[in-house]
């Protein structure tokens, strides 16, 4: 009885081995055929980091804005203030958006964002498009309530002219007390 069990096990292992070898050869054949049809520049592309480049959400810019503080009045982000804004594209989808909220306790925001593009592929150039973004980074509060904490941000850029982009964002800085502000402004594209 042990001999029959051993024979059956050997047959099953043999069939499994042949199946594995055959499927590996099949996959290798498919891979080789697929690679021969792929152009060399499509094989391994990594995004090139070019500071200041346009992203799929629009041009890089520098500008001014107003901050409406919603909570956490200990920092400039949590109360109404004047703001200097910017967007510096790195890749097609990533950008930094350094922001300085100027006030008694100035707050510096340095988020890195993922930029979306809602524009349809066949959109006419004159179509107004909104380019939302989300990201995170670091928030630095200065003054009497100096603190450093994580930052979450979300917003939208809307090009309004060839060289002007309107923008709006919500920033949440997580200090001892969470500071939340809404920034609305415009930037000069470069």
N, C-alpha and C positions, 0 to 999 in steps of 0.2 A: 504494500500500500504506500509506503514511503517512496518507492521508486516511481510510481505513477504521479505522485504529488511533485516530486523533483522534476520529472519530465514536463509536466504541465507548466511549472514555474519557469523552467528553462525556455520553453516555447514562448511564453508570455514575455519574458525578458528579451528574448531574441527579436520578437516582433516590435516591442517598444523601442529597442535600439535601432532597428532598421527604419522605423517611422521617424525617430528623432534625427537620424542622419539624413534621410530623404528630405525632411522638412527644412533642415539647416541648409542643405544644398539649394533647395528651392528659394529660400529667402535670400541667400547669397546671389543667386542668379538674378532675382528680381532687383536686388540692390544694385548690382553691377549694371543692369540694363537701365535702371532709373538714373544712375549717376552719369552714364554716357550721354543721356539726353539733357542733363542739367548743364547750363552754362557755368563756366568757371566763376564768374562774379556773383552767382546766386548761391554758391555752396555755403560759405561762412561769412556772413556780413555782420559786423558789429557796428553799433551806432557811433559815429564820430562826434566827439565833444568839441563844439565850436562856441565858446562864450559869446553872447550877443547875437546869435543867429535867430532867425524867425523859427517859431515852432508851428505845428499844425494848427494851433490856436491863434496865431497871429504874430506880429512883429514884437521885438523887444522894445521897451520904452522906459522913460523916466518922466515923473510928473508930480502933481500936487493933488491933495484930496482933503476932505473933511472926515473926521472920525466922530461917530456918535456912540458914546459909551453906554452900554446896556447894563453892565454889572461890574462889581469889583472896583469901586472908585479909588482904590489905593494906588493905581498906576495910571499913566496917561491913556492907556488903552481902554480903561473902564470909565473914562469921562470924556466929554467933548473936547476935541483938540484939532489942530492943524497937523497934516501928515504929508511926508515926502514918500512917494511910492516908486517902485521900479519893477521891471520884469527883465530878467536876463536869461534868454534861451540857451540851453546847453545842447540838447538833442532835439529831434523832431517832437518828442513828447514830454521832455523834462525841462523845467526851468526853475530858477531861484527868483524869489520875489521879495528882496530886502525892503523893509518899510521902517520908517522912523516916525513914531507918534510923538510930536513935540509938545511938551507941557512942563509943569512943575516937576513931575517925576517921569521924565522922558522914557519911552519904551522902544526898544529895538526888536523888530521881528525878522527872523531869517527862516522862512519856510522854503522847502523844495516841493514843487508841485508837479502833478501829472496833468498835462493839458489835453483836453478833449477837443474835438471839432465836430459840430453838428451839421456842417455844411454838406449838402448832398454832392456827390461826385460831379453831377452835371449842372451844378448851380451856375447861374450867370454871375459875372464878376461884380455887378452892381447890387446883388442881393445882400441885405444886411444879415449878418450871421452872428450868433452868440457863441462864444467859446468858453465853456465852463472849465473849471479846474478844481482839484482838491489836493491837499498835501499836509505836511507836518514839518516841524522843525523845532527851533529854539526861540524863546522869548526872554528878553533881558530887560528888567525894570531897573531904572537908576533912581538916584535921589534918596530921600529918607526911608523909603520902603524897597531898597535894593533887593533884588531876587532874580533867580534864573529858573526857568521852568519849561516844560514841553509846550508846544504850540500846535494847534490844529487850525486849518484854514480852508475855506471854500469860497469860490467866487465866480465871476463871469467877466470876460472882456468882450467889448463890442466895438469894432472899428467904425468910426463915424466919418472919417475923412482919410485921405491917403496917408497923412502923417499924424493923425490923432486917434487914440483909442480911449473910449470911456470904460471905466471899470468899477465894479462893486464887489465887496468881499465881506465875509464875516470871519473874524479872528477870535480864537479863544486861547488865552494864555493861562496855564495852570500854575499859579503861584500859591502862596499861603491861602489866598482867596482867589477863586477863578475870576479873571477879567475878560469881559467879552465886549467887542466893539465892532461896529459896522462902518466900513470905509467906502466912501463914494468919491470918485474923482476922474481925472483925465490925464493921459500921458502922451508925450511926444515920441513918436516911433523913430527908431534908428536902426 
